[in-house]
Amino acid sequence: MKDQFIQFWRKVLFYLRRDRFDRELEEEMRFHLDMKTEQNIKDGMGDAQARNAALREFGNPLLAKEESRSMRGWLSIEQLAQDLRFGLRMLGKHPVFTLVAVITLALGIGANTAIFSVVNAVLLRPLPYESADRLVWIWDSNPSIGLPRFHSSGPNFKDWRQQSGSFDYIAAFTGWSFNLTGEGEPERIQGALASPDLFSMLAVKPVIGRTFSPEEEEAGSHRVALIGYSFWQKRFGADPAIINRSLTLNGESYTVIGITPDDFRIPYQVDIWTPLALDVLGSGRGSHFLSVIARLKPGVSIEQAQAEMNGITIGLQEQYPDLNTGWGAELQPLHERIVGEVKPLLWILLGAVGFVLLIACANVANLLMARSAARQKEVAIRVALGAGRLRLIRQFLTESLLLALVGGGLGLMLAVWGADLLVALNPRDIPRAEEIGIDGRVLAFTLLVSLITGVVFGLVPALQGSKVDLSSSLKEGSRGLSSSPHHNRAQRLMVVSEIALAIVLLVGAGLMIKSLLRLTEVSLGFDPENVLTMHISLPQSKYGKKDQRAAFSHELLQRVGRLPGVQAAGTISPLPLTGGSTQEIFIEGGPSAAPNQGFNTNLHMCSPDYFRTMRIPLLKGRFFDERDVAQSQSVVIVNETFARRFWPDEDAVGKRISFSRPEGPWSIIIGVVGDTRHLRLDAEAGLEMYRSYSQSAIPYLALVVRSGLDSSMVADSIKSEVLGLDSTLPVYSIRPMQQIISRSAAPRRFQMILLSSFAAIALILSAIGIYGVVSYSVVQRTHEIGVRMALGAQSLDVLKLVIGQGMRVVFVGVVAGLIAAFALTRLIESLLFGVSPADTATFILIALLLMGVALLACYLPARRATKVDQMIALRSE
């Protein structure tokens, strides 16, 4: 082992001192060559003849050295070390060139690494659960009613669990929320209810304590709770003594039995878990609110499990024809369920940054080709001394790889910052965002991209630079800047490619910007200005009856309405643009969606003054008023789309509908209001129906208040009124309505910002590439320009000449880019709103923008060309 260590360091020292050995060898060989030359002169030969004879007899010493090295292998370590040293010296001699190339590559590689870190965390990395590849999400499905996938109902979940044999586990959970009291100021906590098998199925081991036991799922069992890791740290200071302590949740006492791990998120982070007791919830088969996850048994495919579930659901349809007709079950891999919606966006972004990297490569390739033309004399000397073309190509590629690796290192640092920025900008529509970071796979990707990039942008310059005309390059006075037609064509091709790629990105960004503008211009159907929103949840333990909840809402609105500056106040559930609640309805004497099936409509419970507060217009009939209480006739208000769908030629007021049952009981339509964007900004108004809160008071309500005063002052006053009514009720999610609208547009804004950023980088790099090529062309043609000016050409003629040459290349790139964009923008069609992927105005505007930037990039070197000194230009040849 010791001998091997000594031998290794001897080799290292030999490689480090290789230059010294080479010089000594070369001096020794030249000494013998000089001795032989002197001997030939003594024999009567002339000086030149003597030298040539000595060379023929002895051989070219440098060629011999090159050949001796090549015999040790084209990629021998000592030659590679020499190439690296020489490459570093050459890059150090031209710091401006090196800096520009490294920064250009760092932008391209950094952007790719940042986006790949997101793709890696979200799409490539497996879910952090045991047997994650066998986890599936089970949906209730009913394609006949327009929404093919639903959450599951409690009774269906119980039947699946009892009858299926394809799963090791099948578990359910649902989002819930709790009022936490008795621990300081009342606080609203994001929670969930879960069946005990969920934790066993996912092999979740608590940090301390235990998870739920099977008997705790039963109605009337012990009230226990699991606390999320982050909430444990934030609210309880990571105190392990929290185990077995009691917490008051929704007015009832729960015992803390464990702390879930920090990385446990299904499918979102939860602060408090309690057991799912379906009997307590009292849900029927028509109530679809459960998320169901199962783990396939080893050897059972998802297709086999789907076939079994199809058989089970057919049996349930026969057993419960009134409630389960048309309902089936659909299995989906859990990973696809969590990341499926964002997958197309991430691949599009990765393709976009790939375009940026290609543009960066083309830019650096142009720089290297210009630099290789300036090194023609150096290359000619090396060829004259015996260097082969492969040897030169290897040297050029070594320099390219050095640039790429340095650029990759800087790009990696930019990627770390970029990944953090992506997480900060994430509008919560990218799942697993907390897992985004730099790991071994991302480092390997960066290294691989850097190496491939070095070869991609270095190969063409290497091939071009290794071609040399010895006679012209070694000619006395040669400027070393001449280029072959092939060289010039390669540069122009690079510029055309840059422009075409930039056009594609710019068109995509332009379509996204226009789409976002269209989204912000949609008619909401209500006036969000000066409207403040907040949420209140009434615990079942204290407000278990509808009349108790209705009385609380009525008293709260009375108090809020008397506050200074409050113009109007109302309640609604759910709040616009925060989700929806669907309800199956039947039309008296009207059509049905299918036998024994009604239509699904979006249902809202609101107070009488809600419409006035939001300034939603009444088209027919009346609003809710004091007559519409729990004991009176059930009444509803529908939107314009609802009325037009079922009674296009009649007055909807006075018509009757039923909830969930085709035979009644019936509710009377008393009014028709204008359409609103209630679910999403980019979704047209659907079937919307409003019930009076007094007749259908639910535990959750959102308060909307219109006021001309400062939002914080109004919020504090309302919180005081709520605490005055009930000191245990927290007021949460206090936000202006404009902020809710902005958050609804946040995913599209995030997509637009990213794509626009990449397009801006592409535009800048393209402009630099055009400027570089035209500037180099001016330097090449200095003598020609001098001759033209000496023969009478004016500055305007020179401007036209130079700009015309540059813009011809730009025009070809623009045309190619528009054709490519026309084909590729179809890929982002799903991300657009109100804009065609072939929007003519956007294509024309982007083409004009790029040509304008290109014109400026051509003008600057063209203007410099008009200031060429004729005498200096003519003497330079």
Buried (B, 14 or more C-beta within 10 A) or exposed (E): EEEEEEEEEEEEEEBEEBEEEBEEBEEEBEEEBEEBBEEBBEEEBEEEEBBBBBBEEBBBBBBBBBEEBBEEEEEEEBBBBBBBBBBBEBBEEBEEBBEBBBBBBBBBBBBBBBBBBBBBBBBEBEBBBEBBEBBBBBBBBBEEBEEEBBBBBBBBBEBBBEBBEBBBBBBBBBEBBBBBBEEEEBBBBBBBBBBBBBBBBBEBEBBEBEBBEEEBBEEEBEBBBBBBBEBBBEBBEEEEEBBEBEBBBBBBEBEBBBBBEBEBBBBEBBBBBBBBBBEBBEBEBBBBBBBBBBBBBEEBEBEEBBEBBBEBBEEBBEEBEEBBBBBBBBBBBBBEBBBEEBBEBBBBBBBBBBBBBBBBBBBBBBBBBBBBBBBBBBBBBBBBEBBBBEBBBBBBBBBBBBBBBBBBBBBBEBBBEBBEEBBEEBBEBBBBBEBBBBBEBBEEBBBEBBBEBBBBBBBBBBBBBBBBEEEEBBEEEBBEBBBEEEBBEBBBBBBBBBBBBBBBBBBBBBBBBBBBEBBEEBEBBBEBEBBBBBBBBBBBEBBEEBEEBBBBBBEBBEBBBEBEBBBBBBBBBBBBBBEBBBBBBBBBEBEEBEEBBBBBBBBBBBBBBBBBBBBBEBBBBBBBEEEBBBEEEBBBBBBBBBBBBBBEEEEBBEBBBBBEBBEEEBBBBBBBBBBBBBBBBBEEBBBBBBBBBBBBBBBBBBBBBBBEBEBEEBBEBBBEBBBEEBEBBBBBEBBBBEBBBBBBBBBBBBBBBBBBBBBBBBBBBBBBBBBBBBBBBBBBBBBBBBBBBEEEBEEEBBBEBBBEBBBEBBBBBBBBBBEBBBEBBEBBEEBBBBBEBBBEEBBEBBBEBBBEBBBEBBBEBBBBBBEBEBEEBBEBE
